[in-house]
Amino acid sequence: MSVSRRSRPSLSSRALAGLLALAGCGPERDAAEPAASAVSRPLQFASTGDTSCVWGSGDCNLCVPDVPARFNALRDHGEVLGFHAGGFSFNVAYPGADHWQGVQRLPLDAGRYLVVSKRDGRSTGNVGHLVHMASRNAEGVRWRSNRLAVSTSQPEDTAPPASDRAVAALPVVGGYAHGGGMQAVGNLVALPMEQGPGVGRVALYDFNTRLAPGPFAFVDGLSSTAGTASFARLADQRYVLLLGQYDARTLEVFVSSTTDARSGENQWPRVDRWEAGELVSGQWGAFQSLNFVTDCADGRLYLVGTYLRGTEDHAFLYRVDLSGHLRIEQVAAKHLYCTNDGPRQCNLDAAGGVFVGPDRNLVLYATEHADDGPSGSVKMMEFRSIDPNVGCGADLARAYVDFYDDSDFSDRGFILDSVDRDLKNWARFHDIDGLNDKVSAVRWCIPPGHRVRLYGDSNYAGSYKDLVGDGTFREVNLNAWSFGDKVSSARWLAF
């Protein structure tokens, strides 16, 4: 795809430093990298994100009110999910080079599809798969766990429904075996590709018309590496694309020349380049994924990055300024946990990615590297808000109780959604991730006329305390009720 090469206007000192790095005065670059003149400044473009998108749109993402607050409200322990191969040979394993690399949830079919990317070294391999989570809700909100069963004690040992499975494959294109950390804008997906015959590139796919599309465009980078792609629609309806090189230590910035990313007339001029050493504040990581999120209040763009630091899974939030030379500053960070009471169910050195549904909450998805889950499934987790269900105060189907191991509402736990009340044996907390006599704090949201009774003994026996529904979000440290580390069973009741 052609790239505009118009001369750049006068530069700030920061921008000039960026171009000097391009000219060879910065870190050593890949031998295949084009000259500095490949960076140019096109016509003016909006520096803020689009806030006009509505749920279900195929070419934009919903904005989020107060992105930092929604990011900080992510529960640091997630619910387990999974999906089956659906007849495909995934060819993923760990340790090994071939494994999952990125995950994005699409609004397609009311938000019941995932795209997962991977490296596949086979000559007839695939760089990604489309997964239909057919058993999940058709509302676009958090999916909740699809690995709950009365007959199996631990969710980690429970296989997902057979209907939640891969339904299509994205073949290796042009010899590029490695699909990286990607981002979807509506049902448009920007998938970075490397380990091919030429420079790293981003392939753009359109899932609006086909479940197994080929790329409709490619955007070439300046080096052989292309590990992350960040993709967003701007306020002027153009699109911005970041290509991350060298573990995202270098970000190339592209902006579409038209408002229709799928148009044959559209081009992707490279307008800027950013180095990790230019970070305004905070710290930067070897990110496996970097996803744009737009704030509803002012269109401010943010980036959510996920990576594994040592043995710990982390998500970082950055504020982004596109008005001149790219400016990035850290706003928040969160340590996430890929396990509750058993083996890892995800790893942010593998696939990670964020999603915004019609409730405007942030949801973060992460997978493990391989397909070694129950019945050969792929393990993954869904990290959702601490206040996860909009409308819970009026609709019993959205009511929930969230149990925490520690009295300060931290550590592992389990959520009891009213709609899932018959999918686990709540008469024995031994069967609920080993939470018997462990619960020290509770959050709940229940409509008036309903309550959840917590019992000190299994099988709904012994002393008890009631979580009374009044239509609001409530929380309690159970030690204040002299009921900390005593809960052994729970059930829903009506007045």
N, C-alpha and C positions, 0 to 999 in steps of 0.2 A: 504494500500500500504506500502511495507516495506521501512525502512529508514536506510541508511548507518550509522554505528556507529563506524567508524574508529577513533582512537585517534587524537586529535587536535595537531598541531605543536606548537612551542613556541608562546606565546601570548604577544601582546603589553599590556601596563598597562590598556588601555581603554577596550581591549577585556577581560582582566582578571577581570576588574570590572564588565563587563557584565555577566561573568560566576559566580562571587560571588553573583550577584543578583539572578541568577538562583538557587544557592545553598541555598537561603533563607536569604541573607544579604541585599536584596533590598526590594522593596515594597511588601506588603502582596499579595499572589497569591491565585488563585482558588484552592479549595481542590482537584479537579479532575486533577490538573496539574501534568504531569510526572516529574521525577527527572531531575536534570541538565545534567545528562549524555546523555539525548536525543539530545543534541546539539553536533555536530561533524563537522569536516572539511573534505570535500571530495577532490577528485583530483582537480587540478587547473582549474579555469574557467576564461573566459574573464570578465574584469571589465567595459567594455564599451558596448553600445548597437549596434545592427545590423543597418548599414546604406545602405545595398544593396537591401532592399525591393523595389519592384515595385508595382504600383497601381494594385489592383485586387487580390493580393496574399492572399491565404487563411490562412497562418500561420505566418505572420509577419505584422508589422506596418511601414508605411512610416516615415522617419525621417523629422525633421523640421529645416530649416536653421535659426540659431540664435534664439534658443528657448526663451530666455528672451525678445528679441525684439518682437517676435510674440505674446508672452503672454501680454506684455504691450500694444500691438496694438489692443487687444480685445476691442470692443465697449462695454461700461458698461451698456448700455440698449440693450435689444434683440428684436427680432421679434417673434410674437406669432405663435405657431403651436399647433396642437392637433391631437388626433386619437380617434377612436371609439372602443367599446368593441367587435364588430364583432361577437356577439352572446355569448360571454363568460360572466360569472359572475365574475367580478373583485374582489368583496368583499373588497373594499378599502373605507375608510372614515376617516375624520379628524374633531375633535379629535378622537383618537382611535388607538389601537395598530396595526391594519391591514392597511398598506398604502404602497405607492411606496418607494423603497429604493435605486435603482441604475438604470442607463441608459447607454447603449452603442450603438453606430451606427456601423454597420458591412459593409464591402465592398461587401457583398452578393448582387447579382442583381444590380450591379453598384452603390452600396451604398444606396439602398432604403429600408433597413431593420434596425429596432431597436430591441434590447433586453432590457426589463425593468424587474427589480426584485422587490419583495415585501415580506412583511410578510402576511401570510394567516393562521389563526388559525383553519380553518376547517380541519377535518380529511381527507376530499377529496379535499383539497385546492391545490393551485399552488404557487410556489415560483417565478414564472416569466412568461412572455409572449413574444412571437415574434410578432412584429408589422410590417406590410408591408405598407410603405408610398408610395403607388402606384402612387399617383398624382405628386410626386416630380421628379426632373430631374434625368436622368440616366447618369450623368457625375461625380458623387462623390463629387461635390462641395457643398457649402452651399445650403440649401433647399429653402430658402426664406419662407415667411409666407404662409401657406395654409389656412389662415382664412381672406381672402380679398373678399369683395363683394360690388358691387355698391349699392345694395338694403339695406345694413345694415351700419349704420354710423360708429360704432366702431369695430375694429377687435376683441376686447375682447368679443363682443356680437355675433360674427360670428362663426358658427359651421364649422369644417373641412369637406372636401369631404368624402362621405360615403366609398370611396375606400381606405382611410387611416384608417386601422383598425387592430386589433389583429387577427392573423391567426393561432396561435398555443399556447399551454400552456406547461409549465415545471412543472410537478406535484411535490408535496412534496415527498422527498426521505428519507426513514429511519426515519421518524418522525421529521425531521428538518423543523420547520415552518417558519423560518426567513431567507430570502435571503437578502444579504446586498449590499454594494457598490462594484461593480464588475469592471473588465476590460477585454476587448477583445484584442486578438492578431490575426489580420486577422479575421477569422470566428471561432477561438477558444476562448472560454469564460471561465474565472475563476470567479466562483460565490461563495462567502463565505456564509456559513450556520451555524446557531446557533439555540438555543432554541430547542434542540433535546435531545435524550437519552444519548449522550456521549459528548466528547470534540468537540469544534468548529472545522469546517473543511472547506476546499475549494473543491467544485465540479467542474470538468473540463468537458466542453461540446464541441462538434464538430458540427458546423452548416454547414460544407462544403458538407456533404452528405445527411443530413436530416434537415427538418424545425422544427422538434420536437424531438431532440435526448435526450437520457438519458445520465447521466454522464459516461464518459469512464475511469475516475480515481478520487480518492479522496486523498487529502493531509490533514492529521490530525494535529491540532494545539496542544498547550501545556495547554490550558485552555478551559473553556466552551464557551468562547466568540469568535466570528469571524465576525467582522463588515465590514472590507474592504479587498479587494484583489487587488494587483498591479501586473501586468503581462507584461513581455517584452521578446523579443528574443535578446540574446547577440551576440557579434561579432563572437564568435566561434560556433554559431548556437544552443547553449544550451539556456535554458529558465530560467529566474529568476522569483520568485514568492514571494511576501510579503503578509503575513497574519497579519491584524491589529486587535489587541485585545483592550478591554477597551477604546472604542472611539479612536482607533488608537494610544493610548499612548504607546503601546508595539507593535513592529513589529518583527515577525519571518521571517527569510530569508531562502528560499529553492532554490536550483538550480537543474535542471534536470540532470540525470546521462547520458542521451543520447541526440542527436540532434533531435530526433523524439519524441515529447511530447506524441504522441498517441500510441507509441510502448508498447506492453505488457511487454517488458524488461526494460522499463524506470522506474526509481525510483526518489524520491524527497528527497534527503538528506537535513536535516536542518543544515545550515552552520553558522548561526549567529542569534543573537537576540539583538534588539536595544530598548532603553527606551527614552521617550520624554525628560527626564532630560539630555540626552547626546547631544541634539541639539547644533550644533556649534555656531549658531548665529540666531537671529530673534525670532519668536514666533511660537508655535505649537497650533493646535486647535483640537477640538473634531470632526475629519473629518468624514463626511458621505461617501466620496469617495476619493481615492488616485490613480491617474493614472500616469503611466510612459510615458514620451515622450523622444525621442532620438534626439540629435542634429546632423545634417548632417556633420558639420565641423570636429568633432573629436569623435563622438560617445558618448559624455557625456550624462549620464542619468539624467533626471529631474523628479520630481514628481509634479503633479498639484493636490492640495487638495481643496475640497469644503466643506463648512459648514455654518451653521447659527450661528452668534454671536449676542446674544440678539435678535433683530428684523432685523438685517442687514445680507444680503447674501454676502459671501466673497469667493474668490479664492486666494490661496497662491501658489507660485512657489518655489520649493526647488531644489538645486543642490545635486546630490547623488554621493557618491564614494564607490564602492564595492571592491576596491583593497585590503583592509584589513578588520578591523572591520568597519561595516557600519557607514558612516559619512554623515550627512545631514546638510545643511545650507540653510537658507532662502535667496532667491534672489529678490523676488518681491511679491507684494500683490495687489489685486484689489477688490474694492467694486462694486458688481454687483447689478443691480436693476431689480426686477422681475415684475415691473409694468411700464407702460408708462402713461396712463391717465385713470386708472380704477382699478379694483381689481387685486390682485396678480394672475400672470399666472404661477409662479413657486415658489419653495421654496427650498433652498439648505440644509434644514433639511430633505428634501425628496431626490429625485433622482438627481444626477449630474454626468457628465462624459464628457471627451474630445474625439475629433476625428480629424484625419488628412486625408485630401483628396488629390487628385493629384495636386492641386495648392500649397500644403505644408503649407497652412494656418491652424492655430489652430481654431477649432470650439468647443464651449462648449454648451452642452445641459443640461437642467434642467426641471423637472416636478413639478407639485403640488403634494400634498399627495394623492388626491382622484380623483374621476371621476365626479366632479360637474361642468364641463364645459358645454357650449351650447349643447343641445341635448344629455346630458349624456356623453359627451366626456371627455377625459383627457387633461388638459391644460399643455402646456409646452412652453419653449422659446429656441431660438437659438441665442447664442451670437457669433458674427462673427467679422472679422477684420474691422478696420476703412477704409481699402482699400480692399473691399470684393471680387471684381470680376477681376480675371486675364484675360487679353485680352480686357478689356473694352475700351481701346483707339483705337482699330481697328474694333471691332465687336459691332454693334448696339445692338445686343441681350444681350450683357453683360454690356452695358452702364447703368449708374445710377446717381441719385442725392440723397444725404443724407442730410436731414434737421435736424438742432439742435435748441433746445429751447434757449440756452445761447450763448452769443457771443464768449466764449472761447471754443466752440465745446464740450460742456458738457450738462448734463441733458437729458431729454427725447427728442425724435425725431421720424422721420419716413423716411424710404428709399423708393424712387421712382425708382424701377428697370424698365428699358425700356420694358422688356418682360412682366411686370405686369401692364403696363400703363392703360389698359382698365378694370382693376379689382377694381378700386376705383373711386369715383367721385372727380377728381382733380379740378373740377370747384368750389368746396366748401371745403375749408380747415376746416370748421366746422365739416365735415364728416371724417377728417383725424386725429383721436385722439385728436380732439379739438385744432388743431394747428393754427386756424385762428388768425392772427395778433400776433403770438407768435415766429415765426422763426427769429433767430438772427444771424445764421451762416450756411454756406452751404459748403459741399464738393461734388465734382462731377468728373466724368470721362466719356467723350463723344467723339466719333470719329469725325474727321474733317467733315464738311458739315452738322452737326446737332447741335442743341442747345435746351435748355429748357428755356422758358420765364416765369418769375415770375411776377404776377400781383398784384397790390395793392387792387383790388376789386374782389369779387366773379364773377363767370361766365366770366372769362378772360377779365376783364374790368379794367379801371383806368390806372395809371402810371405803368411802367414795367421796369424790368431789365433782361438782357439775360445772361444765363450761356452758354458761347460759347465752343463748343467742339474743342479741338486741339490735341486730342489723348494722353493727359497727365492727371495725377491726379492733380486736382486744389482745392483750398479752398479760402473762403472769409468770413470775418466778415462783415455782411451786414450793420452794423453801418457805416463802411467806405464808403458805397454807399448811406448813408442816407436812407436806406431801411430796417433797423432793426425793427422787430415787425410790419411789414406792409403787409406780404405776405398773400393773401386770395385765390389764385388759381394759377395753373401752368399747362403748357402743352408743349409737345414735338413739335418741329418745324424743318423743313429742310431748308437750304439756297437755 
